[in-house]
Amino acid sequence: MSMQPEKKNSISVRTTTIDDIPLIMELVKALAEFEGLADHVLAAEESLKEGLFGRKKYAEAIVAEIDEEAAGFIVFFHNFSTFVGKPGLYIEDIFVYPEHRGKGVGKALMSHCGKIARERNCGRIEWSVLDWNPARKFYEHMGGEHQKEWLMYRLDEKGIEEIAGKK
């Protein structure tokens, strides 16, 4: 009896289209669940459609698939560094379904972002990660450096309204 070679999973990475909005919403919810923040998801398919594919596109999304099944995604947008004098690429979200971790999906997504950043003459790629997330080791393995001296601040919609009303 001859042994068949084990079939390797085929990872492909592609830019999303407007038809992917339900998939993107599913991935956002899965990420929020993983982070214990499911009750913080305010996005709806309509707001994702407007932000990713509307008249003014605020972000872009790419999806990784294994054998044509969604395995993970990245959402990113451009920022700008006055110090570098170039645009940067900021990764807002990266998520790989637990059953697909360790198969090269995250690496394929990060590599794809790297190619986009290179093509667009970006000076940096940046992202944030929760302090407890075991993916920190992966990011360091990919060459990411923890920026210990920088602290992130945030205003939510209420905070935006308050600051916009200040004189």
C-alpha positions in Angstrom: 0.0 0.0 0.0 1.5 3.3 -1.0 1.2 6.3 1.2 -0.3 9.5 -0.3 1.7 12.7 0.4 -0.1 14.9 2.9 -1.8 17.7 1.1 -0.4 21.1 2.2 -2.9 23.8 2.9 -2.9 26.4 0.2 -2.9 30.0 1.6 -4.0 32.8 -0.6 -4.3 36.5 0.3 -6.6 38.9 -1.5 -8.0 42.4 -1.3 -11.6 42.3 -0.2 -14.6 43.5 -2.3 -17.9 45.0 -1.3 -19.3 41.4 -1.5 -17.1 40.5 1.4 -18.8 42.8 3.9 -20.7 39.9 5.7 -17.4 38.0 5.9 -15.5 41.1 7.3 -18.3 41.6 9.9 -18.0 38.0 10.9 -14.2 38.4 11.3 -14.6 41.6 13.3 -17.0 39.8 15.7 -14.7 36.8 16.0 -11.8 39.1 16.8 -13.9 41.0 19.4 -14.9 37.7 21.0 -11.2 36.6 21.2 -10.3 39.8 22.9 -13.3 39.6 25.3 -14.7 42.8 23.8 -17.8 41.4 21.9 -20.0 44.0 23.7 -17.9 46.8 22.3 -18.7 46.1 18.6 -20.8 49.0 17.4 -20.1 48.4 13.7 -22.8 47.1 11.4 -22.4 45.9 7.8 -23.6 49.2 6.5 -21.0 51.2 8.4 -18.3 48.8 7.3 -19.5 49.1 3.7 -19.3 52.9 3.9 -15.9 53.0 5.6 -14.2 50.4 3.3 -16.0 50.9 0.0 -17.8 54.3 0.2 -17.1 57.5 -1.7 -14.2 58.2 0.7 -12.4 55.0 1.7 -11.1 55.2 5.2 -9.5 51.8 5.4 -8.8 48.7 3.4 -9.2 45.0 4.2 -7.4 41.9 3.0 -8.4 38.4 3.7 -6.4 35.2 3.9 -8.0 32.0 2.8 -6.9 28.4 3.1 -8.3 26.2 0.4 -10.8 29.0 -0.5 -12.1 29.2 3.1 -11.6 32.4 5.2 -8.8 32.0 7.7 -8.0 35.5 8.8 -7.9 39.2 7.9 -6.1 42.5 8.3 -7.7 46.0 8.2 -5.3 48.9 7.7 -5.2 52.5 6.8 -2.6 55.1 6.0 -1.2 57.6 8.5 1.6 60.0 8.0 4.9 60.6 9.8 6.2 64.1 9.8 9.5 62.8 11.2 10.0 60.3 8.3 8.2 62.6 5.8 6.3 59.6 4.3 3.0 57.9 4.7 2.8 54.9 7.0 0.5 51.9 7.1 -1.4 51.4 10.4 -2.8 47.9 11.0 -6.0 48.4 12.9 -6.9 44.7 13.2 -5.2 41.4 12.4 -7.0 38.2 13.3 -6.5 34.5 12.4 -9.2 32.0 13.4 -7.8 29.7 16.1 -8.0 26.6 14.0 -5.8 28.2 11.4 -3.1 29.6 13.7 0.4 28.2 13.2 -0.1 27.5 9.5 1.5 30.7 8.1 -1.7 32.7 7.8 -0.5 35.6 9.9 2.8 35.6 8.2 1.1 35.7 4.8 -1.1 38.7 5.9 1.8 40.6 7.3 3.9 39.9 4.2 1.1 41.2 2.0 0.9 44.4 4.1 4.7 44.7 3.7 4.4 44.5 -0.1 1.6 47.1 -0.1 3.7 49.4 2.2 6.7 49.0 -0.1 4.7 49.7 -3.3 3.2 52.8 -1.7 6.6 54.1 -0.4 5.6 53.9 3.2 8.2 54.7 5.9 6.6 52.5 8.6 4.1 49.9 9.5 2.6 50.2 12.9 0.0 48.4 15.1 -1.1 48.0 18.6 -1.5 44.8 20.6 -3.1 44.0 23.9 -0.5 43.3 26.5 -1.8 39.8 27.3 -2.0 38.7 23.6 0.3 35.7 22.9 0.6 37.1 19.3 3.2 39.5 20.7 5.8 36.8 20.2 4.7 36.4 16.6 5.0 40.1 16.0 8.5 40.2 17.4 9.4 37.2 15.3 8.2 39.2 12.3 10.6 42.0 13.2 8.1 44.2 15.1 9.6 46.3 17.9 7.6 47.1 21.1 7.6 50.9 21.5 7.8 51.1 25.2 8.0 54.9 25.4 4.7 55.6 23.6 1.3 55.3 25.2 -1.9 55.2 23.3 -4.7 57.6 24.0 -8.3 57.5 22.7 -11.4 59.6 22.6 -14.7 57.8 21.9 -17.7 59.5 20.3 -18.7 61.1 23.6 -15.2 62.4 24.1 -15.1 63.8 20.5 -18.4 65.7 21.2 -17.0 67.1 24.4 -13.7 68.2 22.9 -15.4 69.6 19.8 -17.5 71.8 22.1 -14.6 73.3 24.0 -13.4 76.8 23.3 
